[in-house]
Amino acid sequence: MPAPKWIGVAAGVCLPIVLSFSGAFGEGEGDHATEVTRVAGVYAASADALDQMRAQLKVEDFDVAALAKLLAGKSPQEIADWVGGHVALVPYRGVLKGAQGALEDQRGNSLDRALLLQALLAANGVEARLAHATLDDATADKLLAAVDGTPPPAAAPVADDQPILDKLYADPRVDGAKMKTRNERERADAATQYQEANQQIDKIAAALKQQTEALLAAKAADAAAERRAALADHWWVQTGAGGVWTDLDPAAIKVGTLTASDTFAPDQLPEDLRRTVTVRVVAEFSREGKLGRDILLSHDFDPSVISGRVLILRHRALDLKPMDAIFAEGGDFNANVVKAVTASSAWAPALAMGDDIFTDRLVATNGDVSEATEANMALHGGQGGEGVAGMGGAIGGGIAGLGDELSGEGPYDENTGPAKFTAEFIEIETRNPGETPRIERRALFDAIGPAARGKRDGSVAISDAAKTARGFALLDNVEIIVTTGRLSPARAAGRVQESYALAFRATAAWLAANDGSSKPSMPDGFRHVNLPLNAFAAGRMTYGPDPDTRAQIEANAAMTRQGLRPASDGHGLSDVITFDIVTNRVRTRSAAGGVDAGVADTVAERVAIGAPNTSRSTAVRYATALEKGEVWTLIEAGNTAALEALDLDADSEALVAEDLGRGYAVVVPQQIASLDDAVWWRIDPATGETLGMNALGGAEMTEYTINLMISLGNAASCMYKMSQAGSNPSVGKQIGIATCLIGAVAGFSGALAGKLAAWQLGAIAGANGVIGNFADP
């Protein structure tokens, strides 16, 4: 059988627009022509419905320019009153959200509220500047009491998509009954998941708060002082006319008339008020038995600019055979893929945001860490003609190899050579005004383990299994979302609707043409949408008790990893998706509320990808321990002696000890047998910031067997499914396999969105129903 054709995917997530097999629409198959026309109609009808949903969104809920138009004609004071009434004041330092983020989150400190007010005034032709003063203690205390007692504004109502869905169900191009049944089932499942998740959160949080009550109470005064100090750094707007500047402060009723100590144009704020998020890729090598690290890639971002956008990290495998070549070898395709991936030995990481791609160095198992030039990549098997410009293809092209096999006298043997490639990490560093930088690290792969690393021992040999794990891990599609607050449901829904509508319409046009071309053109304006990350960003604050009082006071980050792995049952390959909350720093009215928020995030982590009740979930394991009457141990920061008294394996103990060394308290089982079994709660005693942790960093992972009709995966797994579908599959199966993302993720993301499930499911109702209209039963 000839190698199947395939089309590109959106940044490695399995949203292929369509695929074709040689001969699948060949002559003599009249039924196929009819089926193609039907499927094209389903795509077109669904695209129309998505466009209609997007047209009714309240753009002013998330777009500053649109809101400025809505407020046109109002006086500056009326606009200031709108900001004061719709954007709740919360305490933190410096610029975090900016005008855009403050509008979306409906929360902001005085500086971010002032930036929003200034932007609205400027858009309406009013000259304005920022003014600053430090509040005295009495005024700061008064403001703190008001902030802690004032609920944030209610979320804007979501547009009713039901009339549009009813119109879609009645469209003669679709099977309306099947689509309606499918969508209603997804809605019901989401509501059930939301209810069950909240019940679990309440039970876990109550027990965890009781266990940590004394610890958190000891730091309450310090936390209050920190909030007061943040509020004392006060900002407002002054409008100018005829050389006279007039104060305009949404908090004027609480702070009175102030005298500015400084004034600034919005684009001339001091740098020490700015925040930075750095995404870094770090390689670890053992050279002569000593561990050292090399930075492969590092890029700084302004969180107020990138909030809600998805960053994509991919590695270009320089010496991995192309998938078509592996397929052409014949024999056991699974085994051939594993063999090729295990033998891979050189990679070049690249980070993308939209059309911008950042790359710096390549890394090879022989210890080479050099600039990722065309010449250097060619030395490791990469095709020099593609060079750095080819990185875009690597980011969008899944597992496909990008060069010939490494030439030379034979493969480099790490265990006898001078260098071993022992680990690679993603680091996300946040730098905030007046604070020590915080670095959260996640291992892409780890060939020696935390215990050896803690001892700085690089003598451990790298096993063949570790090499296989490394090769597959470095083919993962890693996507990171950075947020400064709640992502607007309308904005998230609009992204999904626009991207899916563009993809569906291009698919419909290609099918209708039926001209033998192997793929449609990727439509202009298409942007990849990561449903779990977007649903998490919009819905995380809807979980758990008293969620509306939570305020994000630092750039938070979550990420997904998607890729192939040898199946855990030893048969074939599996799609694996991992969801990981990297940073979840929020503030509530009390440290106990921080525990509520952290438990809710940990449960949401599992819901985000529909993970089962696995042992990797700290929430599930803790709930199970409560039911059995088992006691987990609270250990305060720095108390490694108490940790050593427990029965933990060396690797797990090293990971927990790292959190203790960073100033966190932990709640940990009294026995952990291995890294696969490791779970614990990490708690900041000063703020109550809480997160369930495990050997993956706290991440949840779900595995799908590839030869089933699944809904998640990357380009390689889609290609593999094609190879298993037979030489002449039905059109229904053909298109059903291609639309890898739509079905199950709808349920997962809808459940995650909780109270916002309506927008999430409504946004993709047409997309979700597409599979129900053409996939084989």
Beta strands, then each sheet from edge to edge (+ up, - down):
strand 1: 88-89
strand 2: 107-108
strand 3: 128-134
strand 4: 233-241
strand 5: 244-248
strand 6: 262-264
strand 7: 276-287
strand 8: 290-301
strand 9: 310-317
strand 10: 346-353
strand 11: 356-359
strand 12: 361-364
strand 13: 369-371
strand 14: 419-431
strand 15: 438-446
strand 16: 477-483
strand 17: 551-552
strand 18: 556-566
strand 19: 573-583
strand 20: 586-587
strand 21: 633-635
strand 22: 647-648
strand 23: 665-668
strand 24: 671-672
strand 25: 679-683
strand 26: 690-694
strand 27: 700-705
sheet 1: 1+ 2+
sheet 2: 5+ 4- 3+ 6-
sheet 3: 8+ 7- 14+ 15-
sheet 4: 11+ 10- 9+ 16- 18+ 19- 27+
sheet 5: 11+ 10- 12+ 13-
sheet 6: 17+ 20-
sheet 7: 21+ 23- 25+ 26-
sheet 8: 22+ 24+
end
